[in-house]
Amino acid sequence: MSRRLALIHIRGGAVRGWRDMLRQTRWPRLARLAAAGALVELEPFSFQGAAASVSVATGCLPDAHGVLLDEEIRPDGLALRPASCERRRRSTVWEIAHRHGLAAAAVGWPATHPARPGDGVIVTDRFAVHNSRRADSWPMDDGCVQPESMRAELSELRLSALDITGEQIGALAPGCAGVDQGREDVVVQLGAALARCASDHAVGTFLAERFRPDLFSVHFSLADVAARLRAEWRPGPGSDPHALDDAPYDALRFVDLAIGRYMHLCGPEATYLISADATAGEIGEGFLIGHGPGVRAGEAGRASLIDVAPTALALLGIEQAWDIDGCAIEAVLDLPAPSGQVWTHEPPPPYVGATSGAETERHKAMLEDLRALGFGPPALRAAEGIAKHRTALAQSAVLASLARSHWRERQRSRT
């Protein structure tokens, strides 16, 4: 059993040619861990974005954990917001570890906002979102940090896009020099993504050094954002159309540096599980790197994203649960898995996946007040966004059903 585990997920980190990148040590820290540890190829996953990341954290398919898209409709029905923990129906690895008496911390994972008390040290994916035009006035959303006693100290570690210099963006993505910044804002968006990643990294290193948890979980989304910006960018006449071709690869160099810092803070006695899924817009294999006590070195075949969480639980000495879709990757484990199984790690309802009744009533009262003052329906753009979201949600529900069917076939083949 490993008493210190670092669980890291790199959203969109399995770029094309990732095996060659590891072999050529383009990402030296990841390459070092893979060469001396276990390397698992993760099967293509039907979902990307928040849905895939939550599957990594819970070990469940999207139809079970409930997060199908990156966004959800706000309780007042007027607009969209990032997927929240109110949508998520299953517990994460760090929540389960905390209930088993282990010190746990998580930074930057989707569907964790607002953070709930009693789940360990949580810094949500809304922590580093800059929602103000002014650098000197940057209020933090409620529920970004748990416990609340750490809120003031951690808020000082945030960076905004206004703190990022042109030299820093150029170091991250040299190709940005070929973008006509007078007409296009793609460089500004990349700078904002870099600021969020740097903020999460600052608070992550703070917790790794000061808190020293038994389970330390970090989520990186910089490579995924870079890939999405590259895919959505329509270069104007003054821009080099190939300026962002290497942006996801450049973003991964930054992530590799950050992982090296965590390796220094956690030390060689820690166990590392580092997973990555396919780049945005592509359906391809991901990878899982395991290194440290409790991990058997060498190529460990193929597995699924939903097998990452059960493997982490096994390394922590926590028994498997019947209602978790994934299973521990035995080829990775250099120790016997905990004997026995429990039915579930979930607490009694309505703790998991419950929507706050008081919050819903508050939004209803606000709507009534607005109608009384003569305000009409929501703006057309917001209504169109909600309609598109409902369509995407229906499509994702069908995809989740197909993923569940594929999982059943996989289970039958194992038996």
WOSUL-V73817 format. One record per residue. N is the residue number from 1. RES is the residue in one small letter. OMEGA is omega in radians with two decimals (999 if undefined). D_CENTER is the distance of its C-alpha to the mean C-alpha in whole Angstrom. Layout:
n:res:omega:d_center
N:RES:OMEGA:D_CENTER
N:RES:OMEGA:D_CENTER
This chain:
n:res:omega:d_center
1:m:3.09:25
2:s:3.13:23
3:r:3.02:23
4:r:-3.05:20
5:l:3.03:17
6:a:3.13:14
7:l:-3.06:11
8:i:3.06:9
9:h:3.13:6
10:i:-3.12:7
11:r:-3.12:6
12:g:-3.06:10
13:g:-3.14:11
14:a:-3.14:14
15:v:3.10:16
16:r:3.13:20
17:g:-3.09:22
18:w:3.10:19
19:r:3.12:22
20:d:3.13:24
21:m:3.11:22
22:l:-3.11:22
23:r:-3.12:26
24:q:-3.14:27
25:t:3.03:24
26:r:3.03:23
27:w:-2.91:20
28:p:-3.11:22
29:r:3.07:20
30:l:3.14:18
31:a:-3.14:22
32:r:3.13:23
33:l:-3.12:21
34:a:-3.10:21
35:a:-3.09:25
36:a:-3.09:26
37:g:-3.12:23
38:a:3.08:22
39:l:-3.10:20
40:v:3.03:19
41:e:-3.12:19
42:l:-3.11:17
43:e:3.07:18
44:p:-3.10:17
45:f:-3.05:15
46:s:-3.07:16
47:f:3.05:13
48:q:3.09:10
49:g:-3.06:8
50:a:-3.11:6
51:a:3.13:9
52:a:-3.13:8
53:s:3.12:5
54:v:3.04:7
55:s:3.06:10
56:v:-3.05:8
57:a:-3.06:8
58:t:-3.05:12
59:g:-3.08:13
60:c:3.05:15
61:l:-3.07:15
62:p:3.14:14
63:d:3.11:18
64:a:-3.10:17
65:h:2.96:14
66:g:-3.13:15
67:v:-3.09:12
68:l:-3.08:14
69:l:3.11:13
70:d:-3.10:11
71:e:3.07:14
72:e:3.13:16
73:i:3.11:20
74:r:3.14:21
75:p:3.14:23
76:d:3.09:26
77:g:-3.05:25
78:l:-3.05:26
79:a:3.11:23
80:l:3.06:19
81:r:3.08:16
82:p:3.12:12
83:a:-3.04:11
84:s:3.11:12
85:c:3.07:13
86:e:3.08:16
87:r:-3.06:15
88:r:-3.06:13
89:r:-3.09:16
90:r:-3.11:15
91:s:3.10:15
92:t:3.13:12
93:v:-3.08:13
94:w:3.07:13
95:e:3.11:15
96:i:3.13:17
97:a:-3.14:18
98:h:3.13:19
99:r:3.09:21
100:h:3.02:23
101:g:3.12:24
102:l:3.04:21
103:a:-3.05:20
104:a:3.09:16
105:a:3.13:14
106:a:-3.07:10
107:v:2.92:9
108:g:-3.09:6
109:w:3.09:4
110:p:3.12:5
111:a:3.04:8
112:t:-3.10:10
113:h:-0.08:12
114:p:-3.13:15
115:a:-3.12:15
116:r:3.10:17
117:p:3.09:20
118:g:3.13:21
119:d:-3.08:17
120:g:3.09:17
121:v:-3.06:16
122:i:2.97:13
123:v:-2.94:12
124:t:3.12:10
125:d:3.07:8
126:r:-3.05:12
127:f:-3.01:13
128:a:-3.14:14
129:v:-3.12:15
130:h:-3.08:18
131:n:3.13:20
132:s:3.09:24
133:r:-3.08:26
134:r:3.13:27
135:a:-3.09:26
136:d:3.11:28
137:s:-3.00:27
138:w:-3.12:23
139:p:3.10:23
140:m:3.11:20
141:d:3.03:19
142:d:3.08:20
143:g:-3.14:17
144:c:-3.04:15
145:v:2.95:16
146:q:0.01:18
147:p:-3.10:20
148:e:-3.12:22
149:s:3.14:24
150:m:-3.00:22
151:r:-3.07:21
152:a:-3.11:24
153:e:-3.10:23
154:l:-3.11:19
155:s:3.13:20
156:e:-3.10:22
157:l:-3.08:20
158:r:3.01:18
159:l:3.04:19
160:s:3.11:20
161:a:3.14:20
162:l:3.11:24
163:d:-3.09:24
164:i:-3.12:23
165:t:3.08:26
166:g:3.11:27
167:e:-3.14:27
168:q:3.09:24
169:i:3.11:22
170:g:3.09:25
171:a:3.12:24
172:l:-3.07:20
173:a:-3.10:22
174:p:-3.12:26
175:g:-3.13:26
176:c:3.11:25
177:a:-3.14:29
178:g:-3.13:30
179:v:3.07:29
180:d:-3.04:31
181:q:3.07:29
182:g:-3.09:32
183:r:-3.04:31
184:e:-3.06:28
185:d:-3.08:25
186:v:3.12:22
187:v:3.09:23
188:v:3.12:22
189:q:3.10:19
190:l:3.08:18
191:g:3.09:19
192:a:3.11:17
193:a:3.10:14
194:l:3.11:15
195:a:3.12:16
196:r:3.14:13
197:c:3.13:11
198:a:3.10:15
199:s:3.11:15
200:d:-3.14:11
201:h:3.12:13
202:a:-3.14:16
203:v:3.10:15
204:g:3.11:14
205:t:3.08:17
206:f:-3.12:19
207:l:-3.14:18
208:a:-3.09:18
209:e:-3.05:21
210:r:-3.04:23
211:f:3.13:21
212:r:-3.09:21
213:p:3.03:19
214:d:3.09:19
215:l:-3.12:16
216:f:-3.03:13
217:s:-3.12:10
218:v:3.12:8
219:h:3.08:4
220:f:3.11:6
221:s:-3.05:6
222:l:-3.13:10
223:a:3.13:11
224:d:3.11:10
225:v:3.12:12
226:a:3.13:15
227:a:3.13:15
228:r:3.10:15
229:l:3.10:18
230:r:-3.09:20
231:a:-3.06:20
232:e:-3.06:21
233:w:3.05:23
234:r:-3.02:27
235:p:3.08:29
236:g:-3.08:32
237:p:-3.11:35
238:g:-3.07:35
239:s:3.04:32
240:d:-3.08:31
241:p:-3.14:29
242:h:-3.03:28
243:a:-3.07:27
244:l:-3.10:23
245:d:-3.07:23
246:d:-3.06:22
247:a:3.12:19
248:p:3.12:16
249:y:3.10:18
250:d:3.11:19
251:a:-3.14:15
252:l:3.04:15
253:r:3.08:18
254:f:3.12:16
255:v:3.12:13
256:d:3.08:16
257:l:3.13:18
258:a:3.11:15
259:i:3.07:15
260:g:3.09:19
261:r:3.09:19
262:y:3.09:17
263:m:3.13:19
264:h:-3.08:22
265:l:-3.10:21
266:c:3.05:20
267:g:-3.10:23
268:p:-3.13:25
269:e:3.14:25
270:a:3.04:21
271:t:-3.09:20
272:y:2.96:16
273:l:-3.08:14
274:i:-3.11:12
275:s:3.10:11
276:a:3.06:10
277:d:-3.01:11
278:a:3.12:13
279:t:-3.13:13
280:a:3.11:13
281:g:-3.14:17
282:e:3.05:17
283:i:-3.11:18
284:g:-3.12:18
285:e:2.97:17
286:g:3.09:14
287:f:3.05:15
288:l:3.09:15
289:i:3.07:17
290:g:-3.11:18
291:h:3.05:21
292:g:-3.13:23
293:p:3.13:25
294:g:-3.11:24
295:v:3.10:23
296:r:-3.08:26
297:a:3.07:26
298:g:3.06:26
299:e:-3.03:25
300:a:3.03:24
301:g:-3.07:24
302:r:3.10:22
303:a:-3.13:19
304:s:3.07:16
305:l:-3.09:13
306:i:3.09:14
307:d:-3.09:16
308:v:-3.11:13
309:a:3.09:13
310:p:3.09:17
311:t:3.09:18
312:a:3.13:16
313:l:3.12:18
314:a:3.12:21
315:l:3.10:21
316:l:3.13:21
317:g:-3.13:24
318:i:-3.07:22
319:e:3.14:24
320:q:3.12:22
321:a:-3.10:23
322:w:-3.06:24
323:d:3.00:22
324:i:-3.04:19
325:d:-3.12:19
326:g:3.09:18
327:c:-3.13:20
328:a:-3.13:20
329:i:-3.04:21
330:e:-3.14:24
331:a:3.13:25
332:v:-3.00:22
333:l:3.08:24
334:d:3.13:27
335:l:3.14:28
336:p:3.09:29
337:a:3.12:26
338:p:-3.10:27
339:s:3.08:30
340:g:3.09:30
341:q:3.03:27
342:v:-3.12:27
343:w:-3.09:26
344:t:2.99:23
345:h:-3.07:21
346:e:3.03:21
347:p:3.12:23
348:p:3.07:26
349:p:0.19:25
350:p:-3.03:24
351:y:-3.09:22
352:v:3.04:19
353:g:-3.10:18
354:a:3.06:21
355:t:-3.11:22
356:s:3.12:24
357:g:3.14:27
358:a:3.13:28
359:e:3.13:26
360:t:3.13:27
361:e:3.13:30
362:r:3.12:30
363:h:3.10:28
364:k:3.11:31
365:a:3.11:34
366:m:3.12:32
367:l:3.12:33
368:e:3.11:36
369:d:3.13:37
370:l:3.11:36
371:r:3.12:38
372:a:3.13:41
373:l:3.07:41
374:g:3.12:41
375:f:-3.11:38
376:g:3.14:37
377:p:-3.12:34
378:p:-3.13:31
379:a:-3.07:31
380:l:-3.10:31
381:r:3.10:28
382:a:3.14:26
383:a:3.11:28
384:e:3.11:27
385:g:3.12:23
386:i:3.13:23
387:a:3.10:26
388:k:3.13:23
389:h:3.13:21
390:r:3.10:23
391:t:3.12:24
392:a:3.13:20
393:l:3.11:20
394:a:3.11:23
395:q:3.14:22
396:s:3.11:19
397:a:3.08:21
398:v:3.13:23
399:l:3.11:20
400:a:3.10:19
401:s:3.09:22
402:l:3.11:23
403:a:3.10:20
404:r:3.10:22
405:s:3.10:25
406:h:3.13:24
407:w:3.13:22
408:r:3.10:26
409:e:3.12:27
410:r:3.12:25
411:q:3.13:26
412:r:-3.13:30
413:s:3.12:30
414:r:-3.11:29
415:t:999:32
